[in-house]
Amino acid sequence: MEYDQDKRKLLSALSHGSIFFSSLVLSIAIPIGILFTSDDPVVKESAKEAINFHLNVWVYEVIVGVLVFLTLGLLGIILIPIFFLFHWVPPILAILQSLGNPNQSYRYPFIFRVV
């Protein structure tokens, strides 16, 4: 079956880019909606990866927050910049890969996969 390449690019990039909308429920609702409405296997895989990335960001955000709180902010000097790099760089790479090679889903490194 032949899938529309432009639609595949758009939905895959939207799944990965949804992390930029917010860290709240709205941002994960987008890839969940795409996962359940699309029949394209590459788009579904991209949506699953985006959901897993969202879940990882939330878990790491809590861990960093607790560690910063427990050390009275001292670890924040190190952990917060690392967290922001982890939060922003992989989705940008995923969007670029989705637009450049729409036939392959981007796999985020260093995350655990639940979905």
Contacts in CASP RR format, 6 or more apart in sequence:
PFRMAT RR
TARGET T0000
AUTHOR 0000-0000-0000
METHOD contacts of the structure
MODEL  1
MEYDQDKRKLLSALSHGSIFFSSLVLSIAIPIGILFTSDDPVVKESAKEA
INFHLNVWVYEVIVGVLVFLTLGLLGIILIPIFFLFHWVPPILAILQSLG
NPNQSYRYPFIFRVV
3 40 0 8 1.000
3 42 0 8 1.000
3 43 0 8 1.000
5 102 0 8 1.000
7 40 0 8 1.000
7 43 0 8 1.000
8 40 0 8 1.000
8 42 0 8 1.000
8 43 0 8 1.000
8 102 0 8 1.000
8 103 0 8 1.000
9 98 0 8 1.000
9 99 0 8 1.000
9 100 0 8 1.000
9 102 0 8 1.000
11 34 0 8 1.000
11 38 0 8 1.000
11 40 0 8 1.000
11 43 0 8 1.000
11 46 0 8 1.000
11 47 0 8 1.000
12 42 0 8 1.000
12 43 0 8 1.000
12 46 0 8 1.000
12 98 0 8 1.000
12 102 0 8 1.000
12 105 0 8 1.000
12 106 0 8 1.000
13 95 0 8 1.000
13 98 0 8 1.000
13 99 0 8 1.000
14 30 0 8 1.000
14 34 0 8 1.000
15 30 0 8 1.000
15 31 0 8 1.000
15 34 0 8 1.000
15 43 0 8 1.000
15 46 0 8 1.000
15 47 0 8 1.000
15 49 0 8 1.000
15 50 0 8 1.000
16 46 0 8 1.000
16 49 0 8 1.000
16 50 0 8 1.000
16 53 0 8 1.000
16 91 0 8 1.000
16 94 0 8 1.000
16 95 0 8 1.000
16 98 0 8 1.000
16 106 0 8 1.000
17 50 0 8 1.000
17 91 0 8 1.000
17 94 0 8 1.000
17 95 0 8 1.000
18 27 0 8 1.000
18 28 0 8 1.000
18 30 0 8 1.000
18 31 0 8 1.000
18 50 0 8 1.000
18 54 0 8 1.000
19 27 0 8 1.000
19 50 0 8 1.000
19 53 0 8 1.000
19 54 0 8 1.000
19 57 0 8 1.000
19 87 0 8 1.000
19 91 0 8 1.000
20 27 0 8 1.000
20 91 0 8 1.000
21 27 0 8 1.000
21 30 0 8 1.000
23 57 0 8 1.000
23 58 0 8 1.000
23 61 0 8 1.000
27 54 0 8 1.000
28 51 0 8 1.000
28 54 0 8 1.000
28 55 0 8 1.000
31 46 0 8 1.000
31 47 0 8 1.000
31 48 0 8 1.000
31 50 0 8 1.000
31 51 0 8 1.000
31 54 0 8 1.000
32 47 0 8 1.000
32 51 0 8 1.000
33 47 0 8 1.000
34 43 0 8 1.000
34 44 0 8 1.000
34 46 0 8 1.000
34 47 0 8 1.000
35 44 0 8 1.000
35 47 0 8 1.000
35 48 0 8 1.000
35 51 0 8 1.000
38 44 0 8 1.000
38 47 0 8 1.000
42 102 0 8 1.000
42 103 0 8 1.000
42 104 0 8 1.000
42 105 0 8 1.000
45 105 0 8 1.000
46 94 0 8 1.000
46 98 0 8 1.000
46 105 0 8 1.000
46 106 0 8 1.000
48 113 0 8 1.000
48 115 0 8 1.000
49 94 0 8 1.000
49 105 0 8 1.000
49 106 0 8 1.000
49 107 0 8 1.000
49 108 0 8 1.000
49 113 0 8 1.000
50 91 0 8 1.000
50 94 0 8 1.000
51 114 0 8 1.000
51 115 0 8 1.000
52 108 0 8 1.000
52 111 0 8 1.000
52 112 0 8 1.000
52 113 0 8 1.000
52 114 0 8 1.000
52 115 0 8 1.000
53 90 0 8 1.000
53 91 0 8 1.000
53 94 0 8 1.000
53 108 0 8 1.000
53 111 0 8 1.000
55 114 0 8 1.000
55 115 0 8 1.000
56 108 0 8 1.000
56 111 0 8 1.000
56 112 0 8 1.000
57 86 0 8 1.000
57 87 0 8 1.000
60 83 0 8 1.000
60 86 0 8 1.000
61 83 0 8 1.000
64 76 0 8 1.000
64 79 0 8 1.000
64 80 0 8 1.000
64 83 0 8 1.000
67 75 0 8 1.000
67 76 0 8 1.000
67 79 0 8 1.000
68 75 0 8 1.000
68 76 0 8 1.000
68 79 0 8 1.000
68 80 0 8 1.000
86 110 0 8 1.000
90 108 0 8 1.000
90 109 0 8 1.000
93 106 0 8 1.000
94 106 0 8 1.000
94 108 0 8 1.000
97 104 0 8 1.000
97 106 0 8 1.000
98 105 0 8 1.000
98 106 0 8 1.000
END
